[in-house]
């Protein structure tokens, strides 16, 4: 018989997703992979918000997830636009080419 899945399982999964995203963001040089890792970190935070919302019995965590998803969509739109411009300008998609954006 399979044991039931409790809130601790979701929090452990959230922690693992956050750690994988953090390791990906810290170790990659490709800007697309860094953005994907940041999305994984935000998804881990969303899972934790929903889990705590369920544990506490209120909707505040789920409302916070809605706002995090809005910020993530804006981040993807702006981040990918900057990445596409930099790839067209330099021909590379590594994070070091973004140093040209400094004054």
C-alpha angles and dihedrals in degrees: 000000000000115000116235119264110245134191091267090063091055092048091050089050090049091052092049092049090049092050092048091049092047092049090048094049092047098045104039127085098188109097093217091055090048090053091048090051090051089052089052090052091051091048090052090052090049091053090051091048092052092046093052090044089056093046094050094041098232136108099233093099092051091049089051089052089056091055093044089053090052091051090046091053091050091047092052093048095049096036095050092045090053091045093051092049092049093047090051091047100044104018090231132096099201122119093242090069088065090070086083088073091073119102 
